[in-house]
Amino acid sequence: MSDRNTEKFELIKKSFEYKHQQKYKEAIELLYKALEYSDNDDDNVEILSQIGDLHVNLSNPQRALEEFQKALQINPNHNYSKQRCYDIYISLGKITKALDISRNMCELDPTPQNYYFYFNALIKADKIQDAIELFNKLDEVIKLDADVLYLISTISPIEKKKILLERILDIDETHQQANLDLAEIEFNDKNWD
């Protein structure tokens, strides 16, 4: 390992120690120094995303967004940075931006998790009909994801909601929110068992 790589590695290692001690500003300073030693784009993306995470820990969402966006300028497909931007936009109430990011994530990688983000943004944007139409077009792998099904259950009429909740529990009997919602429905229907 070259001296530059050794120095970069030591800076990153020390920044993780600071992070665990909740010394986020000190960790950020070390990661910025590590960027000076790095000429590897993949490393830079990871370092920038770590800096973004530290800014989130410091309750500085705008600065965190800047760092995640820098990472995305280097690697537009860096899923972690996209997810973190999505989370920040949701927390800031910038639902349209979160919706755009989650749509793009689904186009690039149509996983149940990415569709979960997309449905969540659609629901928060009050695009209920769009969410239902999209759900009906998806393949079974995504339709049978317990978390995706749960989101759909939250926008369904009570009769369909109960069916969806039961289906979720067939897939994952430990799904806490589905269990609670189904128990509430049964309680309201006076089905005490």
GIVENWO-V601888 format. One record per helix or strand of 2 or more residues. SS is the DSSP state (@ for helix, = for strand). FROM is the first residue (numbers start at 1). TO is the last residue. If there is no record, write none. Layout:
# GIVENWO-V601888
((SS:FROM:TO) (SS:FROM:TO))
This chain:
# GIVENWO-V601888
((@:3:20) (@:24:37) (@:41:57) (@:61:74) (@:79:92) (@:95:108) (@:112:124) (@:128:137) (@:140:143) (@:146:153) (@:158:171) (@:176:188))
